């Protein structure tokens, strides 16, 4: 139920650059022409240590601007941003704006697995963050969404939390995954999905999980990393192993997009001793509650 969302570095560097301490050091800043201007859609916990180390190792002053992936890309496309480098965004978003970037092949490109070298020098893969479906267990007690195609069911109309794809790179990737998983006519699939959104679009990807957690939406599309954090918040350590079967996760894994399946607490599936414990179900409920709260 998800696809690898590659958070990528464009233009000049393999990863990001550095960031100085939070104190005001503007009086020490070099002339604008001597600064490296970086646009990033990453969260501070991602870019802060990378940028800080870059500045310390190179002595290059970094000027940072943050925002949504597509918003930043549109500023770059307008030609008035002054950006030197884009740190972040998914392959789908960056493909749409590839004409804005100059080819660059890092000296470390050989360390990147060939299947992730998708940019032809326009971008370099930084990390893989799959996209997953989540739902509020208090509101969805039966027949939760199990496949991407389920999002086209009229029963979810007006109840789906989905970030604005003109702002969120992860939403662009989610749309691409939806089209790949569902198949068929692209226009019909997109029309059915946006009809189910019923005009409700979350401003940015950070608002998806809260919308599902507070019950304003029943289901949502978010990053897999949120699921991992929810598992750990429930006092468990996620165990990730390959599985077989007819789930969307297994199908996409077979197609080259590694996908996890969250455990339900059951044992001995598909046999005469298949069962589940009360303790296991209680822990699963705790896990899911943590997931929608993050």
N, C-alpha and C positions, 0 to 999 in steps of 0.2 A: 504494500500500500504506500510505497514511497519511492522516491527517486533520488539519486545522489544530486545534491545541490552543491556545485563546486564554487567555493568562495575563492575568488581568483585575484591575482595581482597583475595589473596591466602596465604596459609601457616599459619601465626601466628596471624594476627589481623583481627578484623571486618572491620575497615576502614583503613585509612592511618596513617602515622606517621608525625613527625614534621620536620620543616626546620628552620634553624637559619637565622638571618639577612644576607644581602648580603655582609657585610663587611668580610674581610679576617680574619678568626679565626682558620686557619689551625694549628697554633702553639699550640692551646689549645686542639686539637683533641686527643681523647684517642687512644690507640693501635688498630690496625685493628681488632683484635679479640674481642674488646669490642664495636665495632660499629654495628649498624643494617643497613645492605645494602638493600635498596629498589629499585626495578626496577618499573618504571611507564610509561604508555603510555598516562596518563592524561595530560591536559594542566596545565600550572602553576597556573592559576586562580582556579583550582580545588584542586591541591595537596598542594599548598603553605600554606593556613590557617590550613589545617588538620595536616600537618607535623609539623608546628610550635607549634600548641597546644599540640601535642603528646610529643614533646621534652620538653616543659615547664612542662607538668604534670608528666612525667616519669623520666626526667633527662637522657634519653637514647639518645646518639648521633646518628643521622641518616646520612648515606651517600647515596645520591640519584643519580640514573642514569636514563635518559629519552630516549625514542625512540619509534619506532613503535611496536605494540603488538607482531606480529609474530617474528620480529627481536630480541626482547628481549627474547621471549620464546625459540628461537633457541639457544641463548647464554646460557640460563639456561640448556637446554637439552644437550649442549656440555659439561657441567660439569665444566666449567672453569670461570664462571661469578662471583662466590662468593656471589651470591644473597641470601638473607634470605627470601625475601618476594616479591611477584608480586602484584602490585596495579594497576589494570586496565585489559582490555581485555574482550572480549565477551565469552559467554558460549560455543560457537562453537569452538573458538580458544583454550580455556582452556581445553575442552574435549580432543582435539587432543594431548595435552601435559600433561594429568592428571598423567601419570606415574612419572613426574618430581616432584610432590608435596606430602608432608606428610599430612595426614588427621588432621584436627583441627576443633573443634567445639567451637565457641565462647560462653562465658557465656551469651551473649545477643542474641543468636540464636533464642530464643523463641519470640523475637520481630519482626522477619522476617516472612512475610506471607508465609505459607507453599508452595504455588505455585511457589515461587521464590527460594526455598531452593533446588537447582538443583544439587549441587556439591557433596552430600554425604560426606561432611566434607573436600573435596578437595578445595572448594572455598566457599566464603560467598557473597551473592548478596550485592552490594553497591548502585546501582541506575539502573533505567530502562530508556534507551534512544532509542526510536523507530527510525526506518530507513524509509525515505520517498523518493519519486521521485520528482525531480525538473526539470523545463525546462525554456529556455530563451523565454520570451513572444514576443520579437521582431522578433525572427527567427521561432518560432512555433506559427503560427496564427490559424491553423486549426488542428483538431484531435490530441491534445496533448496526451501523454501517461497517461492512466487512470488506467491501471492494470499492474501487474508485467509481465504478458504474452505479453504486448505490446513491451517490450524490446527485444522480439524475432523477431519482425517485421523487415524484410529486409530493410525497409525504414529508419531505424535508424542506419544502418551499418556505422561504422566509426564516429558516431556522439554522442556516449555515453561516459560520463565522469565517470569512475569507477576506484577506487583506487586499487592498487596491493594487492590482497588478501594474498600474502605471506608476506606482511608488515602490512597491516591494519586489525585489528580485526573487525571493523565495516563492512568491505567488506566481510569477512568470514561470518558474520551474514547475510548480504544481500544475499549472495549466498544461504544460508540455507533457507531464506525466499522465494527466487525465486523458489526453488525446491518445497517447501511446497505449495506455491500459485498456481503454474502451474500444478503440479502433473505429472503423466505419467512417462515415462522412464527418469531416472536421467541423464544418459549419453547423451541422445539425447538433453535434455534441456540445459545442460552445453555446449555441442558442439555448439548448435545454438546461445547461448548467447555470447560465446567467439568468434564465427565467426562474430557476429555483432560488437564486439569491434574492429575488423579489425586490431588487433595488437597494438591498442592504449590503454595503461595502465597508469593511473596517478600514480606518484611516491608514494604519500601518501594521506590519506583522506583529509588533509588540502587543497589539490589542486583541489578538485572536484568543489566546488562552484565557485572559480575564473575562472575555465575553462568554465563553463556554462555562467557566467556573461560576459566574454570577447568575447563569440561567437565562441570560438574554438571548443566547443561541444554544441550540442543543448539540451541534457537532461543529467541528472546526478543522482546519488544515494548518499544521504547524511543523516545526523541525523536530527530528528524532531526539536531539539532545535534550529537549524538554522532558521526553519520556524517561531518559536515563536519570535525570536529576530527580524526577518524581519517585523512581524506584529506590534511589539512595535515601531520599527523604523519608521513605516508609521503613527504613532500617534494613533494607536488603541490598545486595550487591548484584547488579545485572549480569546474567550469564548469557552470552551470545554464541549460539551454535547454529550451524546450517540445518535446515529441515526440508522434508519432502512434503508433497501434498498439492492440492489444487487451490491453495490460497493465492491472493494477489501477490503476497510477499514471495512465495515460492516461485510463482510464474515469472515475476520480474527478476528474481535472483538468477533463474535459468537464462534470462535474456541478457544478463551481465550487469544488473543493477542490484547489488547485495541488499537484502531487506531483512529486518528482524521481525519475529513474531513475539509479542508479549505473552508470558505464561499466564495460565488461568488457575494453576494450583492443582490440576488433575494429574492422574497417574494411569499408566498402563492403557493408553488410548487404543481404541479399535480392537479390543480383545475382551474375553469373558470376564476379566478382572478390572475393567476400566472403572475408576471411581474418583471421587474428590472428597477431601476432608472439610469439615466446618472451619478448622483453623486456616486451611488453605484459602477458602473462599473469603474469610474475613481479611486475610492479608492482601488478597487481590483487590478487595473493595478499598482498603487503605491505600494501596498503590494507585488505583484509578483516581481516588480523591486527590491525592498528591499531584497527579498528572494535570488535572484540570485546574488546580490552584496555582500552578507555576506559570 
